[in-house]
Amino acid sequence: MTPAPQPKSLLSYLKWAIISTVIGLALGAWLGWETTGTLPGMLTIFFICAVLAVLEISLSFDNAIVNANKLKEMTPVWQHRFLTWGILIAVFGMRIVFPLLIVVIAANVGPIDAMIMAAARPEEYARIMQEAHLPIAAFGGTFLMMVALGYFVDEDKEIHWIEWLESRVSQYASVKGIEIAFVLTVALLFSRLLEGAERDVFVYSAIYGLLTFLLVEVLGGFLDKSQEATTAAAKGGLGAFLYLEVLDASFSFDGVIGAFALSQNLFVIAIGLGIGAMYVRSMTIMLVERGTLAEYRYLEHGAFYAILILSVIMYVQTLFHIPEVITGLGGAALIGVALWSSIRWNRANPHAAE
């Protein structure tokens, strides 16, 4: 009889993330020495890269859980594609290309000029990024709010963490468009707190965020239906891949903008957030392969509550700044409480999974 394969250790899951950390921090130290020429300057940039990596990891616990939730429905081929090409798009696209694209659009300059600005005039680059925060927060907050509500407003949802609330919310799932009506109402109420042009920008950006969510859902369904006509195993294919990419982008909006509070250097930010993104990949793989979401029944609930709160925080940040540390620790704390609740339930119901 062939012995059962031994489960992979935590260290084996984190191998590439650790390698990325060593390479990234070494690049950060080299960049610090090249830009400042002093040991204190090198150590400062090294430390900023490390802090940005920790910030990205703390902000992305819920991202990893949601990724795993979607990935478990995908075919192995598409799982592999997301965990390779998808993560590369997330690391390089959202952490490098996306900030450049914002400056290209906002300052009406070419991509090369935006890159030169990032290297030679980081203060101007950071200023443009900060000015773009309002539409990004409205867009990303709306998209994430729809993601969270899509989980809770589900008439087939049987497991409830906060029973009195979730059971009532799931009852309204049969009402068509209730999530859209709720999100539009929240967006309009928030827009009343803004004035003049800012109000218009917020409303338009929120509508674009809502429209993007709906288009991704429609396009995803259409693409996966098309695949079903040509292949027998198309569940969770290209449509789910696109959904996860847009979802990762929405998670990254706030982190990328907030990173400019620690550094105005695009390359330092890319190094720090890129390291964090590799840990998200490792956590996602571990959650999928170990079946952690099935083992801890409330872990997904905690992640989606964290997403819902993050969406509200992104709205509130259009009015005043909320430190990213609070955002990250809040989400991590919610997931921690959900994990603790899951462990308590498992102990109280030891035979439930049998």
Secondary structure, 3 states (H helix, E strand, C coil): CCCCCCCCCHHHHCHHHHHHHHHHHHHHHHHHHHHHCCHHHHHHHHHHHHHHHHHHHHHCHHHHHHHHHHHCCCCHHHHHHHHHHHHHHHHHHHHHHHHHHHHHHHHCCCHHHHHHHHHHCHHHHHHHHHHCHHHHHHHHHHHHHHHHHHHHCCCCCCCCCCHHHHHHHHHHHHCCCHHHHHHHHHHHHHHCCCCHHHHHHHHHHHHHHHHHHHHHHHHHHHHHHHHHCCCCCCCCCHHHHHHHHHHHHHHHHHHHHHHCCCCCCHHHHHHHHHHHHHHHHHHHHHHHHHCHHHHCCCHHHHHHHHHHHHHHHHHHCCCCCCCHHHHHHHHHHHHHHHHHHHHHHHHHCCCCCC
